[in-house]
């Protein structure tokens, strides 16, 4: 085989390039925490408004929060999870409720 000007040998069709594997971005769980002051219907309203749940789904999650102390509301990319947490916290503060909403890496 003859050497080419670029220092390689052989058929250029045999050269293979490896493509870098694209990784999915990490996902984050959005959680709502229970407190003794925020009304249950307000939590249901938040779940319907910001997470697109129907009334029965929102009610079930609200009961889970009430009984277990917290519940995962959804799993999202970082930016979406951060936005949802901010929206919920701002809305709760505007209505003078101490509701807590957080996110954590899945």
C-alpha positions as CSV (number, residue, x, y, z in Angstrom):
1,X,0.0,0.0,0.0
2,X,1.2,3.4,-0.7
3,X,1.4,6.2,1.8
4,X,-0.8,9.2,1.2
5,X,0.2,12.8,1.8
6,X,-1.7,12.9,5.0
7,X,0.3,9.9,6.4
8,X,-2.5,7.3,6.1
9,X,-2.4,4.1,4.2
10,X,-5.0,2.2,2.2
11,X,-8.4,3.0,0.9
12,X,-9.9,6.3,2.2
13,X,-13.3,4.5,2.3
14,X,-12.1,2.3,5.1
15,X,-11.5,5.2,7.5
16,X,-14.3,5.5,10.0
17,X,-15.2,8.4,12.1
18,X,-16.8,7.7,15.5
19,X,-19.7,10.0,16.3
20,X,-19.9,11.2,19.9
21,X,-22.9,9.7,21.6
22,X,-25.5,12.3,22.6
23,X,-26.7,11.9,26.1
24,X,-30.1,12.8,27.3
25,X,-30.1,15.7,29.8
26,X,-30.7,14.7,33.4
27,X,-34.3,14.8,34.6
28,X,-35.6,16.5,37.8
29,X,-38.5,15.6,40.0
30,X,-40.8,18.4,41.1
31,X,-42.1,17.8,44.6
32,X,-44.8,19.5,46.6
33,X,-44.5,19.4,50.4
34,X,-47.2,19.3,53.0
35,X,-47.8,22.0,55.5
36,X,-50.6,22.6,58.0
37,X,-51.8,25.9,56.6
38,X,-52.3,25.7,52.8
39,X,-55.9,24.7,52.0
40,X,-56.3,21.4,50.1
41,X,-58.3,23.0,47.4
42,X,-55.5,25.5,46.7
43,X,-53.1,22.6,46.2
44,X,-55.5,21.0,43.8
45,X,-55.8,24.3,41.9
46,X,-52.0,24.6,41.7
47,X,-51.8,21.0,40.3
48,X,-54.4,21.7,37.7
49,X,-53.1,25.1,36.7
50,X,-49.3,24.5,36.5
51,X,-49.1,20.8,35.8
52,X,-52.1,20.2,33.5
53,X,-53.7,17.6,35.7
54,X,-57.4,16.9,35.6
55,X,-59.4,17.4,38.9
56,X,-59.3,13.7,39.9
57,X,-55.5,13.4,39.3
58,X,-54.8,16.6,41.2
59,X,-57.0,15.5,44.1
60,X,-55.1,12.1,44.3
61,X,-51.8,13.8,44.4
62,X,-53.0,16.3,47.0
63,X,-54.1,13.4,49.2
64,X,-50.7,11.8,48.8
65,X,-49.0,15.1,49.9
66,X,-51.4,15.4,52.8
67,X,-50.9,11.8,54.0
68,X,-47.2,11.2,53.2
69,X,-45.8,14.7,53.6
70,X,-44.8,15.1,49.9
71,X,-45.4,13.8,46.4
72,X,-43.7,13.9,43.1
73,X,-45.8,16.0,40.8
74,X,-43.8,15.4,37.6
75,X,-40.4,14.8,36.1
76,X,-39.0,17.4,33.7
77,X,-35.8,18.7,32.3
78,X,-33.9,21.1,34.5
79,X,-35.2,24.3,32.9
80,X,-38.9,23.2,32.9
81,X,-38.7,21.9,36.5
82,X,-37.1,25.1,37.7
83,X,-39.8,27.2,35.9
84,X,-42.6,25.1,37.5
85,X,-41.1,25.4,41.0
86,X,-40.8,29.2,40.6
87,X,-44.4,29.5,39.2
88,X,-45.8,27.5,42.1
89,X,-43.8,29.3,44.8
90,X,-44.7,32.8,43.3
91,X,-48.4,31.9,43.0
92,X,-48.5,30.5,46.6
93,X,-46.8,33.7,48.0
94,X,-49.2,36.0,46.1
95,X,-52.0,34.1,47.8
96,X,-50.2,34.2,51.2
97,X,-49.8,30.4,51.5
98,X,-46.6,28.8,52.8
99,X,-46.8,26.0,50.3
100,X,-43.3,24.6,49.4
101,X,-42.4,23.2,46.0
102,X,-38.9,21.9,45.3
103,X,-37.0,19.9,42.7
104,X,-34.3,17.2,42.9
105,X,-32.3,15.2,40.4
106,X,-34.0,12.0,39.5
